[in-house]
């Protein structure tokens, strides 16, 4: 069974310790270099190898809120196996002894694995979304995107210039709008008229004290998704007008006002307002699976090799980009450090997308509450009739090792399959077992 295989690799007490541990929340100031070119501690190899296993385990705790039958589905089991394998990779004693280049290579694979897991979970939980599945996916995304940012910040520090820094909001806005127009053209065809977006920055943002610290790619992605959403809505609106207009109206029609993106702010926040004469498509505002600009589901190849007890390492091109796609993902990214992304849309009046970001770089990242994580495994424990453990875990948001071990056992049992283990007796993580067990034994 999977449970015995995992315990052979990662001792049960070590996994229970991760299950009950609290995360270390970071802020943008933790990701900024303090002394010249010195790498921030929050993106260092030492911090990531300790922090990421805790966050991976917290996602497993959230998954344990699913019913026993749901945990037996191939996608959920595949994702669970993948996270357990990644935990083994990060805790392997040889990882910290590798070169910085080799460590970055490992994190690159982990970042792709994390993106693949999030996409698979969106297909599993949001193909027919309910309020509970949407809330669960939002909490998983909150942790998952935090993991993505930690991995990305380490890789950016060594290879690109995407680390937390003072950014030019107008430059990023122009880049995001241009990329949104390019994606719109690729989806609807080069002969389709692309709505124009007028970008203007308020004069007060020219002051030196108005400088803004953020991660460039993160701001780009939120503005990109917002722009693409408005471009699609305007295109659909224009097509509806064409179908319902008379010949006279088509001949003497007035030119529609363009979309406008305004950048403004004050000493404590910065804002972006995207106005459009067209109402937004309601379906695009709901949680759902990854789709392109036309609404066609993407990433089908990610599901093609999703086995219940096997974790493939296929190189899926574009998977990291797709894992962040959609309006709901943009909202989660915007709220990560105290921001807010919202939209107001009214038929006949148009729509306004508003993005507000806090200037305080010391705000800690958003994370599911202790109560949300403490409620994990209740349905599983009830399924196994372990009511005492349920009562104990209800008393406090801090789990004891004993309560964590009970929840962990129930979860591992739910995602295991003794029949499949009979046909596939080779442990999934056999190559880690000897060195990890020895390391823990001497700790």
C-alpha angles and dihedrals in degrees: 000000000000092000093063092043093055093046089052088057103033113024113240094243092053092052090046089052091054090045092057099037124110121236123244106236117212136200134210089262089061089057096050119094110254102193114033110280097354112129114245115253092235091064096040124118092243094055095044095049089054102037103040096061088056092052092045089053091049089058088053088051090054091048089053088069088073120096121269090253093050091052089057093062115112095240096050092045092047091052091047091051090048093053091048090051091050090050088054090050094052095046095046108120093225094061096077090047093060125098120267089252092053091046090053089050090055091049090050089058091045091052091053091046090051092051091048091051093052092050092049091049092051089054091047097046105027105039086093100012125203127183092260095047091047091051091047091050091049091054091047090049090051091057094035095054089047088055090048092052093049091051092043093050092054092048092043092053091056101036113016141023097248096112121120109290145132106299136199103234095196093053092049091047091054091049093048093049092048091051091047090052090049092051090047091052092048091051101042100029134264092266092061115102109248113217114239121242116204112210121201132170122208116244094239090069090069090075116107093233090060093072113136128215116208144123107277098216092047094055090043092054095050092049091043094055091045092050094047090050092053094044091053092047092051092049092051090047092051092049091051090052091050092053095049101037123101123233090259093051092049092050098047101026120145119244109259118239113256126245114267131208115196124191117203141144151143140232095296105033145017125217141197122200120192113191124192132176089221126078116242121252106258094214090060090059094056125087113263149136121299112286137173124241091278092052097254113144114250137195096050088146089065089065097042094083099033105134126179096236104016128079114201124204097211116156103241109195114225095007094128092053093047093050089065096045126120140045095277091054090051090052091052092049092047092052095048093097103025099290130130134214118191140160134210116195130176127177110247094015103060131227143287126206113199126194121186122183127186117236095212106106092192095069110119119237122265115260136168112275123259089248091056092053092041091058092063122118094017093121091045093049091049088049088056091040094239095145095157091063090048091053092047093051091048092058096069141007088232112082124214118227090251094053091044091051090051092051091045093052091051092049096047090048091051094054094043128090119198093195093056090045088057091058093039106036095163110104114241091227101035094129090065100044104088100044095040094048090048092048093051091045091057094042 
